[in-house]
């Protein structure tokens, strides 16, 4: 059985985080969490055929945007899979024509 040598650091960190959240609530700060693209457009299923949605998740050079930028952190694997399928089926370009 592995030994735990953190000496209460996790508890201190959690206590500090709670204090910070309570202070933010008292001062009236809103959370900085970005709303998901899917929540705004009420999307339940990420499909590779929905090209207009997938274009919002790809930058101008054709790279897939990270989940922290799009607000789709938990659904990022589904997004990546859908974009790659759309590229394979030639619905989305791998890179824009200006870079060819």
QUIPEUR-V446836 format. One record per helix or strand of 2 or more residues. SS is the DSSP state (alpha for helix, beta for strand). FROM is the first residue (numbers start at 0). TO is the last residue. Records with the same first field share a line. If there is no record, write none. Layout:
SS->FROM-TO, FROM-TO
This chain:
alpha->8-26, 36-39, 50-54, 66-69, 75-87, 96-98
